[in-house]
Amino acid sequence: MTEENYNYRTRQALLRNQFPGRGKLQIPVIPKFQERAGDFNDLLLIGFDKTHLEDQNHLDRMVHFFLYDYHFERVWKNPDSDIEKLARYRAVLSPDFSMYLEMAPVMQLYNVFLNRWCGAYWASKGIRVIPTVNWGDESTFDFCFEGIEKGSVVAVSTYMASEHDNRQDQKDWFMAGYNEMLRRIEPEKIICYNTPFPEMQGNIVYVDYERSSWKYMSYERGFRKEDLDTFKIGSTSSQNGDTIEPYLIGGDTFKGGGSAYGGKWKWRDIIEVQRVNTQK
């Protein structure tokens, strides 16, 4: 074996074995989040794709990865590239690699490993990490909650499971996995990005979707939901908040679990919209 081949075969970028987990799958374990006073007071999130080293106005937010995977695949491929930047924020949620129902089971398992490995790696670098939890159908329950200590603080998102964009909700799928998560992990707190379903139990920390991901992000914390209208295209704002590249609400930025095709179409609503437009 040449030295070049030896170095290739033994590099950590290939082996990824420095965080041995439990059981047969050895999925890395993300250490429990050590809560500090005020961590969850008026909590807002910031998407990983909106973080930058020059940011001074949003460092009290936690970084989320409820995005399409291509926005953050580099945190796995080049894990050191964003350490300095991520360490500046209040905390980081582990990356939400996709768990779509239609995925091959081995891909779902692989993405759970990526989620936990990145979280464990960041924690080893001194970053405060909260595990993001996602799931497929019941067949994923034996591995999708691995690598998370009992009694941990965890994060979920209801956005893709909620009714939006003329699509029905995927609540039945979401609640099946959510209730199983409560049973297996017994989380101390659950950060919920987007409106929780009424059926959700547990100590939920609600994070307002619009305030966290509106077109403009501002350091001002006192916005009411109705105040956000001032930031719509064509409107004038008197606020002096810092702004960065806008989010595309309803576009291709946000994603989650459930079906890769989204919820079923609400055909009645679409037909009604077409009828109204025809009458105009």
Phi and psi restraints in degrees (value plus and minus 20) as a CYANA .aco file:
   2 THR   PHI     -93.8   -53.8
   2 THR   PSI     141.5   181.5
   3 GLU   PHI     -81.8   -41.8
   3 GLU   PSI     -57.7   -17.7
   4 GLU   PHI     -82.2   -42.2
   4 GLU   PSI     -64.9   -24.9
   5 ASN   PHI     -85.4   -45.4
   5 ASN   PSI     -59.9   -19.9
   6 TYR   PHI     -81.6   -41.6
   6 TYR   PSI     -66.7   -26.7
   7 ASN   PHI     -83.4   -43.4
   7 ASN   PSI     -56.1   -16.1
   8 TYR   PHI     -87.1   -47.1
   8 TYR   PSI     -64.2   -24.2
   9 ARG   PHI     -91.5   -51.5
   9 ARG   PSI     -44.4    -4.4
  10 THR   PHI    -127.0   -87.0
  10 THR   PSI     -16.1    23.9
  11 ARG   PHI     -93.1   -53.1
  11 ARG   PSI     125.5   165.5
  12 GLN   PHI     -86.6   -46.6
  12 GLN   PSI     -46.7    -6.7
  13 ALA   PHI     -82.0   -42.0
  13 ALA   PSI     -42.0    -2.0
  14 LEU   PHI    -117.1   -77.1
  14 LEU   PSI     -66.2   -26.2
  15 LEU   PHI     -96.4   -56.4
  15 LEU   PSI     -63.0   -23.0
  16 ARG   PHI      29.2    69.2
  16 ARG   PSI      25.2    65.2
  17 ASN   PHI    -133.4   -93.4
  17 ASN   PSI      -4.7    35.3
  18 GLN   PHI    -100.5   -60.5
  18 GLN   PSI     -24.2    15.8
  19 PHE   PHI    -146.2  -106.2
  19 PHE   PSI      50.2    90.2
  20 PRO   PHI     -82.8   -42.8
  20 PRO   PSI     111.9   151.9
  21 GLY   PHI    -118.0   -78.0
  21 GLY   PSI    -176.4  -136.4
  22 ARG   PHI    -126.1   -86.1
  22 ARG   PSI     137.2   177.2
  23 GLY   PHI      53.2    93.2
  23 GLY   PSI    -187.5  -147.5
  24 LYS   PHI     -86.0   -46.0
  24 LYS   PSI     -58.3   -18.3
  25 LEU   PHI    -102.7   -62.7
  25 LEU   PSI     -41.0    -1.0
  26 GLN   PHI      35.3    75.3
  26 GLN   PSI      19.4    59.4
  27 ILE   PHI     -90.0   -50.0
  27 ILE   PSI     109.9   149.9
  28 PRO   PHI     -75.7   -35.7
  28 PRO   PSI     127.2   167.2
  29 VAL   PHI    -122.0   -82.0
  29 VAL   PSI     108.4   148.4
  30 ILE   PHI    -105.3   -65.3
  30 ILE   PSI     103.7   143.7
  31 PRO   PHI     -79.7   -39.7
  31 PRO   PSI     132.6   172.6
  32 LYS   PHI     -79.9   -39.9
  32 LYS   PSI     120.1   160.1
  33 PHE   PHI     -91.1   -51.1
  33 PHE   PSI     108.6   148.6
  34 GLN   PHI    -114.2   -74.2
  34 GLN   PSI      83.0   123.0
  35 GLU   PHI     -89.8   -49.8
  35 GLU   PSI     122.0   162.0
  36 ARG   PHI    -135.9   -95.9
  36 ARG   PSI     139.3   179.3
  37 ALA   PHI     -77.7   -37.7
  37 ALA   PSI     109.7   149.7
  38 GLY   PHI      66.5   106.5
  38 GLY   PSI     -21.0    19.0
  39 ASP   PHI     -76.8   -36.8
  39 ASP   PSI     -55.2   -15.2
  40 PHE   PHI    -133.6   -93.6
  40 PHE   PSI      -6.2    33.8
  41 ASN   PHI     -98.5   -58.5
  41 ASN   PSI     101.2   141.2
  42 ASP   PHI      29.4    69.4
  42 ASP   PSI      27.2    67.2
  43 LEU   PHI     -88.7   -48.7
  43 LEU   PSI     113.8   153.8
  44 LEU   PHI    -143.9  -103.9
  44 LEU   PSI     135.5   175.5
  45 LEU   PHI    -132.8   -92.8
  45 LEU   PSI     143.8   183.8
  46 ILE   PHI    -154.9  -114.9
  46 ILE   PSI     113.2   153.2
  47 GLY   PHI     -86.6   -46.6
  47 GLY   PSI     122.9   162.9
  48 PHE   PHI     -73.7   -33.7
  48 PHE   PSI     -56.5   -16.5
  49 ASP   PHI     -90.9   -50.9
  49 ASP   PSI     -26.9    13.1
  50 LYS   PHI    -129.1   -89.1
  50 LYS   PSI     -16.8    23.2
  51 THR   PHI    -103.7   -63.7
  51 THR   PSI     129.9   169.9
  52 HIS   PHI    -179.6  -139.6
  52 HIS   PSI     138.1   178.1
  53 LEU   PHI     -86.0   -46.0
  53 LEU   PSI     -43.9    -3.9
  54 GLU   PHI    -107.3   -67.3
  54 GLU   PSI     -25.5    14.5
  55 ASP   PHI     -82.7   -42.7
  55 ASP   PSI     107.2   147.2
  56 GLN   PHI    -139.6   -99.6
  56 GLN   PSI     -33.7     6.3
  57 ASN   PHI    -122.8   -82.8
  57 ASN   PSI     -25.8    14.2
  58 HIS   PHI    -150.5  -110.5
  58 HIS   PSI       1.7    41.7
  59 LEU   PHI     -92.8   -52.8
  59 LEU   PSI     -32.8     7.2
  60 ASP   PHI    -105.4   -65.4
  60 ASP   PSI     -16.2    23.8
  61 ARG   PHI    -112.2   -72.2
  61 ARG   PSI     141.6   181.6
  62 MET   PHI    -117.7   -77.7
  62 MET   PSI     123.6   163.6
  63 VAL   PHI    -106.5   -66.5
  63 VAL   PSI     109.3   149.3
  64 HIS   PHI    -134.2   -94.2
  64 HIS   PSI     142.9   182.9
  65 PHE   PHI    -148.2  -108.2
  65 PHE   PSI      14.0    54.0
  66 PHE   PHI    -101.4   -61.4
  66 PHE   PSI      45.8    85.8
  67 LEU   PHI    -156.3  -116.3
  67 LEU   PSI     146.9   186.9
  68 TYR   PHI     -84.8   -44.8
  68 TYR   PSI     123.1   163.1
  69 ASP   PHI     -77.4   -37.4
  69 ASP   PSI     -51.6   -11.6
  70 TYR   PHI     -84.8   -44.8
  70 TYR   PSI     -37.0     3.0
  71 HIS   PHI     -92.7   -52.7
  71 HIS   PSI     -39.5     0.5
  72 PHE   PHI    -160.4  -120.4
  72 PHE   PSI      -6.7    33.3
  73 GLU   PHI     -77.5   -37.5
  73 GLU   PSI     -44.2    -4.2
  74 ARG   PHI     -86.0   -46.0
  74 ARG   PSI     -42.8    -2.8
  75 VAL   PHI     -88.2   -48.2
  75 VAL   PSI     -39.4     0.6
  76 TRP   PHI    -111.7   -71.7
  76 TRP   PSI     -64.3   -24.3
  77 LYS   PHI     -91.6   -51.6
  77 LYS   PSI     -56.0   -16.0
  78 ASN   PHI    -153.0  -113.0
  78 ASN   PSI      54.6    94.6
  79 PRO   PHI     -83.7   -43.7
  79 PRO   PSI     -40.0     0.0
  80 ASP   PHI    -108.1   -68.1
  80 ASP   PSI     -29.2    10.8
  81 SER   PHI     -87.8   -47.8
  81 SER   PSI     -45.6    -5.6
  82 ASP   PHI    -139.1   -99.1
  82 ASP   PSI     -10.0    30.0
  83 ILE   PHI     -78.2   -38.2
  83 ILE   PSI     -71.0   -31.0
  84 GLU   PHI     -79.2   -39.2
  84 GLU   PSI     -61.8   -21.8
  85 LYS   PHI     -88.7   -48.7
  85 LYS   PSI     -68.2   -28.2
  86 LEU   PHI     -84.3   -44.3
  86 LEU   PSI     -53.0   -13.0
  87 ALA   PHI     -85.2   -45.2
  87 ALA   PSI     -35.4     4.6
  88 ARG   PHI     -99.0   -59.0
  88 ARG   PSI     -40.4    -0.4
  89 TYR   PHI    -109.5   -69.5
  89 TYR   PSI     146.4   186.4
  90 ARG   PHI     -76.3   -36.3
  90 ARG   PSI     -64.2   -24.2
  91 ALA   PHI    -186.5  -146.5
  91 ALA   PSI     152.1   192.1
  92 VAL   PHI    -152.6  -112.6
  92 VAL   PSI     112.6   152.6
  93 LEU   PHI    -104.0   -64.0
  93 LEU   PSI     120.0   160.0
  94 SER   PHI     -82.4   -42.4
  94 SER   PSI     129.7   169.7
  95 PRO   PHI     -85.6   -45.6
  95 PRO   PSI     112.8   152.8
  96 ASP   PHI    -109.6   -69.6
  96 ASP   PSI      49.2    89.2
  97 PHE   PHI     -83.5   -43.5
  97 PHE   PSI     123.2   163.2
  98 SER   PHI     -78.7   -38.7
  98 SER   PSI     125.4   165.4
  99 MET   PHI    -152.4  -112.4
  99 MET   PSI      27.0    67.0
 100 TYR   PHI     -83.7   -43.7
 100 TYR   PSI     127.4   167.4
 101 LEU   PHI     -79.6   -39.6
 101 LEU   PSI     -53.7   -13.7
 102 GLU   PHI    -101.8   -61.8
 102 GLU   PSI     -25.9    14.1
 103 MET   PHI     -87.6   -47.6
 103 MET   PSI     129.4   169.4
 104 ALA   PHI     -80.6   -40.6
 104 ALA   PSI     118.3   158.3
 105 PRO   PHI     -73.8   -33.8
 105 PRO   PSI     -57.1   -17.1
 106 VAL   PHI     -86.2   -46.2
 106 VAL   PSI     -50.1   -10.1
 107 MET   PHI     -92.4   -52.4
 107 MET   PSI     -57.3   -17.3
 108 GLN   PHI     -82.0   -42.0
 108 GLN   PSI     -64.2   -24.2
 109 LEU   PHI     -83.1   -43.1
 109 LEU   PSI     -64.4   -24.4
 110 TYR   PHI     -79.1   -39.1
 110 TYR   PSI     -61.5   -21.5
 111 ASN   PHI     -91.2   -51.2
 111 ASN   PSI     -49.1    -9.1
 112 VAL   PHI     -84.9   -44.9
 112 VAL   PSI     -62.8   -22.8
 113 PHE   PHI     -79.8   -39.8
 113 PHE   PSI     -65.2   -25.2
 114 LEU   PHI     -79.5   -39.5
 114 LEU   PSI     -64.6   -24.6
 115 ASN   PHI     -75.5   -35.5
 115 ASN   PSI     -72.4   -32.4
 116 ARG   PHI     -93.0   -53.0
 116 ARG   PSI     -57.1   -17.1
 117 TRP   PHI     -82.7   -42.7
 117 TRP   PSI     -66.8   -26.8
 118 CYS   PHI     -81.0   -41.0
 118 CYS   PSI     -63.2   -23.2
 119 GLY   PHI     -82.3   -42.3
 119 GLY   PSI     -63.3   -23.3
 120 ALA   PHI     -85.9   -45.9
 120 ALA   PSI     -58.1   -18.1
 121 TYR   PHI     -85.5   -45.5
 121 TYR   PSI     -66.8   -26.8
 122 TRP   PHI     -81.1   -41.1
 122 TRP   PSI     -61.8   -21.8
 123 ALA   PHI     -80.9   -40.9
 123 ALA   PSI     -56.8   -16.8
 124 SER   PHI     -86.7   -46.7
 124 SER   PSI     -38.5     1.5
 125 LYS   PHI    -117.2   -77.2
 125 LYS   PSI     -11.5    28.5
 126 GLY   PHI      70.8   110.8
 126 GLY   PSI     -14.6    25.4
 127 ILE   PHI    -102.6   -62.6
 127 ILE   PSI     121.1   161.1
 128 ARG   PHI    -102.0   -62.0
 128 ARG   PSI      99.5   139.5
 129 VAL   PHI    -141.7  -101.7
 129 VAL   PSI     116.6   156.6
 130 ILE   PHI    -137.8   -97.8
 130 ILE   PSI     105.8   145.8
 131 PRO   PHI     -89.5   -49.5
 131 PRO   PSI     112.4   152.4
 132 THR   PHI    -107.5   -67.5
 132 THR   PSI     114.2   154.2
 133 VAL   PHI    -133.4   -93.4
 133 VAL   PSI     113.2   153.2
 134 ASN   PHI    -163.3  -123.3
 134 ASN   PSI     145.8   185.8
 135 TRP   PHI    -175.9  -135.9
 135 TRP   PSI     145.3   185.3
 136 GLY   PHI    -124.3   -84.3
 136 GLY   PSI    -146.7  -106.7
 137 ASP   PHI    -110.4   -70.4
 137 ASP   PSI    -188.9  -148.9
 138 GLU   PHI     -81.5   -41.5
 138 GLU   PSI     -43.8    -3.8
 139 SER   PHI     -87.5   -47.5
 139 SER   PSI     -36.5     3.5
 140 THR   PHI    -111.4   -71.4
 140 THR   PSI     -28.1    11.9
 141 PHE   PHI     -85.7   -45.7
 141 PHE   PSI     -41.4    -1.4
 142 ASP   PHI     -96.8   -56.8
 142 ASP   PSI     -31.2     8.8
 143 PHE   PHI    -153.6  -113.6
 143 PHE   PSI     -40.9    -0.9
 144 CYS   PHI     -93.5   -53.5
 144 CYS   PSI     -31.9     8.1
 145 PHE   PHI    -125.7   -85.7
 145 PHE   PSI     -15.9    24.1
 146 GLU   PHI     -89.7   -49.7
 146 GLU   PSI     135.0   175.0
 147 GLY   PHI      61.0   101.0
 147 GLY   PSI      -8.6    31.4
 148 ILE   PHI    -146.8  -106.8
 148 ILE   PSI     103.0   143.0
 149 GLU   PHI     -87.4   -47.4
 149 GLU   PSI     126.8   166.8
 150 LYS   PHI     -81.9   -41.9
 150 LYS   PSI     119.7   159.7
 151 GLY   PHI      60.7   100.7
 151 GLY   PSI      -7.7    32.3
 152 SER   PHI     -95.3   -55.3
 152 SER   PSI     139.4   179.4
 153 VAL   PHI    -100.0   -60.0
 153 VAL   PSI     113.9   153.9
 154 VAL   PHI    -151.2  -111.2
 154 VAL   PSI     150.1   190.1
 155 ALA   PHI    -152.0  -112.0
 155 ALA   PSI     120.1   160.1
 156 VAL   PHI    -157.5  -117.5
 156 VAL   PSI     147.2   187.2
 157 SER   PHI    -153.1  -113.1
 157 SER   PSI     115.2   155.2
 158 THR   PHI    -117.7   -77.7
 158 THR   PSI     -17.4    22.6
 159 TYR   PHI     -78.3   -38.3
 159 TYR   PSI     -74.6   -34.6
 160 MET   PHI     -92.4   -52.4
 160 MET   PSI     -37.5     2.5
 161 ALA   PHI    -107.4   -67.4
 161 ALA   PSI     -30.3     9.7
 162 SER   PHI    -109.9   -69.9
 162 SER   PSI     137.9   177.9
 163 GLU   PHI     -89.7   -49.7
 163 GLU   PSI     104.7   144.7
 164 HIS   PHI    -186.6  -146.6
 164 HIS   PSI     140.7   180.7
 165 ASP   PHI      30.8    70.8
 165 ASP   PSI      25.1    65.1
 166 ASN   PHI      40.4    80.4
 166 ASN   PSI       5.8    45.8
 167 ARG   PHI    -138.9   -98.9
 167 ARG   PSI     124.0   164.0
 168 GLN   PHI     -90.5   -50.5
 168 GLN   PSI     141.0   181.0
 169 ASP   PHI     -93.5   -53.5
 169 ASP   PSI     145.6   185.6
 170 GLN   PHI    -139.3   -99.3
 170 GLN   PSI      22.7    62.7
 171 LYS   PHI     -83.7   -43.7
 171 LYS   PSI     -58.7   -18.7
 172 ASP   PHI     -80.3   -40.3
 172 ASP   PSI     -64.1   -24.1
 173 TRP   PHI     -82.0   -42.0
 173 TRP   PSI     -67.4   -27.4
 174 PHE   PHI     -82.2   -42.2
 174 PHE   PSI     -68.2   -28.2
 175 MET   PHI     -86.7   -46.7
 175 MET   PSI     -51.8   -11.8
 176 ALA   PHI     -81.3   -41.3
 176 ALA   PSI     -66.5   -26.5
 177 GLY   PHI     -92.0   -52.0
 177 GLY   PSI     -57.5   -17.5
 178 TYR   PHI     -82.7   -42.7
 178 TYR   PSI     -66.6   -26.6
 179 ASN   PHI     -85.3   -45.3
 179 ASN   PSI     -54.9   -14.9
 180 GLU   PHI     -87.9   -47.9
 180 GLU   PSI     -56.2   -16.2
 181 MET   PHI     -81.8   -41.8
 181 MET   PSI     -64.7   -24.7
 182 LEU   PHI     -78.4   -38.4
 182 LEU   PSI     -60.5   -20.5
 183 ARG   PHI     -88.6   -48.6
 183 ARG   PSI     -61.8   -21.8
 184 ARG   PHI    -104.7   -64.7
 184 ARG   PSI     -60.8   -20.8
 185 ILE   PHI    -116.3   -76.3
 185 ILE   PSI     -49.8    -9.8
 186 GLU   PHI      29.8    69.8
 186 GLU   PSI      38.2    78.2
 187 PRO   PHI     -84.4   -44.4
 187 PRO   PSI     124.8   164.8
 188 GLU   PHI     -88.7   -48.7
 188 GLU   PSI     -63.4   -23.4
 189 LYS   PHI    -161.8  -121.8
 189 LYS   PSI     132.8   172.8
 190 ILE   PHI    -145.4  -105.4
 190 ILE   PSI      89.7   129.7
 191 ILE   PHI     -92.5   -52.5
 191 ILE   PSI     104.0   144.0
 192 CYS   PHI    -136.3   -96.3
 192 CYS   PSI      89.2   129.2
 193 TYR   PHI    -106.2   -66.2
 193 TYR   PSI      91.5   131.5
 194 ASN   PHI      77.0   117.0
 194 ASN   PSI     146.7   186.7
 195 THR   PHI     -81.3   -41.3
 195 THR   PSI     107.3   147.3
 196 PRO   PHI     -88.8   -48.8
 196 PRO   PSI     130.5   170.5
 197 PHE   PHI     -92.4   -52.4
 197 PHE   PSI     125.7   165.7
 198 PRO   PHI     -77.1   -37.1
 198 PRO   PSI     -47.9    -7.9
 199 GLU   PHI     -97.8   -57.8
 199 GLU   PSI     -29.7    10.3
 200 MET   PHI     -90.9   -50.9
 200 MET   PSI     105.1   145.1
 201 GLN   PHI    -117.1   -77.1
 201 GLN   PSI     150.5   190.5
 202 GLY   PHI      85.7   125.7
 202 GLY   PSI     154.3   194.3
 203 ASN   PHI    -105.9   -65.9
 203 ASN   PSI      66.9   106.9
 204 ILE   PHI    -110.5   -70.5
 204 ILE   PSI     111.2   151.2
 205 VAL   PHI    -123.3   -83.3
 205 VAL   PSI      81.8   121.8
 206 TYR   PHI     -96.7   -56.7
 206 TYR   PSI     109.9   149.9
 207 VAL   PHI    -134.9   -94.9
 207 VAL   PSI      97.6   137.6
 208 ASP   PHI     -84.5   -44.5
 208 ASP   PSI     103.5   143.5
 209 TYR   PHI     -83.4   -43.4
 209 TYR   PSI     -67.0   -27.0
 210 GLU   PHI     -88.1   -48.1
 210 GLU   PSI     -62.7   -22.7
 211 ARG   PHI     -86.3   -46.3
 211 ARG   PSI     -48.0    -8.0
 212 SER   PHI    -105.2   -65.2
 212 SER   PSI     -47.0    -7.0
 213 SER   PHI    -153.0  -113.0
 213 SER   PSI       6.3    46.3
 214 TRP   PHI     -89.1   -49.1
 214 TRP   PSI     150.8   190.8
 215 LYS   PHI     -74.3   -34.3
 215 LYS   PSI     -59.9   -19.9
 216 TYR   PHI    -135.8   -95.8
 216 TYR   PSI     124.3   164.3
 217 MET   PHI    -129.3   -89.3
 217 MET   PSI     112.9   152.9
 218 SER   PHI    -147.1  -107.1
 218 SER   PSI     129.7   169.7
 219 TYR   PHI     -93.3   -53.3
 219 TYR   PSI     -40.3    -0.3
 220 GLU   PHI     -84.7   -44.7
 220 GLU   PSI     108.2   148.2
 221 ARG   PHI    -117.4   -77.4
 221 ARG   PSI     -25.1    14.9
 222 GLY   PHI    -114.2   -74.2
 222 GLY   PSI      -6.4    33.6
 223 PHE   PHI     -84.7   -44.7
 223 PHE   PSI     115.0   155.0
 224 ARG   PHI    -112.2   -72.2
 224 ARG   PSI     140.6   180.6
 225 LYS   PHI     -77.4   -37.4
 225 LYS   PSI     -59.8   -19.8
 226 GLU   PHI     -88.2   -48.2
 226 GLU   PSI     -44.6    -4.6
 227 ASP   PHI     -88.0   -48.0
 227 ASP   PSI     -42.5    -2.5
 228 LEU   PHI     -87.0   -47.0
 228 LEU   PSI     -38.8     1.2
 229 ASP   PHI     -79.9   -39.9
 229 ASP   PSI     -45.1    -5.1
 230 THR   PHI     -87.5   -47.5
 230 THR   PSI     -34.5     5.5
 231 PHE   PHI    -117.0   -77.0
 231 PHE   PSI     -19.5    20.5
 232 LYS   PHI     -87.9   -47.9
 232 LYS   PSI     132.8   172.8
 233 ILE   PHI     -76.7   -36.7
 233 ILE   PSI     110.6   150.6
 234 GLY   PHI      73.9   113.9
 234 GLY   PSI     -27.6    12.4
 235 SER   PHI    -118.8   -78.8
 235 SER   PSI     145.8   185.8
 236 THR   PHI    -136.0   -96.0
 236 THR   PSI     113.7   153.7
 237 SER   PHI    -133.9   -93.9
 237 SER   PSI     120.9   160.9
 238 SER   PHI    -117.0   -77.0
 238 SER   PSI     -22.4    17.6
 239 GLN   PHI     -91.3   -51.3
 239 GLN   PSI     130.6   170.6
 240 ASN   PHI    -129.7   -89.7
 240 ASN   PSI      10.9    50.9
 241 GLY   PHI     -95.2   -55.2
 241 GLY   PSI     137.3   177.3
 242 ASP   PHI     -91.7   -51.7
 242 ASP   PSI     122.6   162.6
 243 THR   PHI    -145.5  -105.5
 243 THR   PSI     128.4   168.4
 244 ILE   PHI    -153.7  -113.7
 244 ILE   PSI    -195.9  -155.9
 245 GLU   PHI     -69.5   -29.5
 245 GLU   PSI     109.9   149.9
 246 PRO   PHI     -90.5   -50.5
 246 PRO   PSI     131.0   171.0
 247 TYR   PHI     -98.4   -58.4
 247 TYR   PSI     136.0   176.0
 248 LEU   PHI    -126.7   -86.7
 248 LEU   PSI      69.4   109.4
 249 ILE   PHI     -86.8   -46.8
 249 ILE   PSI     109.4   149.4
 250 GLY   PHI      60.5   100.5
 250 GLY   PSI     -19.1    20.9
 251 GLY   PHI    -114.4   -74.4
 251 GLY   PSI    -163.5  -123.5
 252 ASP   PHI    -123.6   -83.6
 252 ASP   PSI      -2.2    37.8
 253 THR   PHI     -99.3   -59.3
 253 THR   PSI     -62.9   -22.9
 254 PHE   PHI    -115.7   -75.7
 254 PHE   PSI     127.6   167.6
 255 LYS   PHI    -171.8  -131.8
 255 LYS   PSI     155.6   195.6
 256 GLY   PHI    -181.4  -141.4
 256 GLY   PSI    -162.9  -122.9
 257 GLY   PHI    -123.1   -83.1
 257 GLY   PSI    -165.5  -125.5
 258 GLY   PHI      53.8    93.8
 258 GLY   PSI    -173.1  -133.1
 259 SER   PHI     -94.5   -54.5
 259 SER   PSI     121.1   161.1
 260 ALA   PHI     -83.8   -43.8
 260 ALA   PSI     -40.4    -0.4
 261 TYR   PHI    -113.9   -73.9
 261 TYR   PSI     -20.2    19.8
 262 GLY   PHI      61.0   101.0
 262 GLY   PSI    -199.3  -159.3
 263 GLY   PHI     -87.8   -47.8
 263 GLY   PSI     144.5   184.5
 264 LYS   PHI     -85.2   -45.2
 264 LYS   PSI     127.0   167.0
 265 TRP   PHI     -84.4   -44.4
 265 TRP   PSI     120.6   160.6
 266 LYS   PHI    -111.3   -71.3
 266 LYS   PSI      62.0   102.0
 267 TRP   PHI     -80.6   -40.6
 267 TRP   PSI     -56.4   -16.4
 268 ARG   PHI     -81.5   -41.5
 268 ARG   PSI     -61.8   -21.8
 269 ASP   PHI     -85.0   -45.0
 269 ASP   PSI     -60.9   -20.9
 270 ILE   PHI     -85.3   -45.3
 270 ILE   PSI     -62.4   -22.4
 271 ILE   PHI     -83.3   -43.3
 271 ILE   PSI     -59.2   -19.2
 272 GLU   PHI     -85.3   -45.3
 272 GLU   PSI     -61.7   -21.7
 273 VAL   PHI     -81.5   -41.5
 273 VAL   PSI     -63.4   -23.4
 274 GLN   PHI     -83.1   -43.1
 274 GLN   PSI     -58.6   -18.6
 275 ARG   PHI     -84.5   -44.5
 275 ARG   PSI     -64.4   -24.4
 276 VAL   PHI     -83.6   -43.6
 276 VAL   PSI     -62.5   -22.5
 277 ASN   PHI     -84.4   -44.4
 277 ASN   PSI     -54.2   -14.2
 278 THR   PHI     -87.6   -47.6
 278 THR   PSI     -53.4   -13.4
 279 GLN   PHI     -98.1   -58.1
 279 GLN   PSI     -35.5     4.5
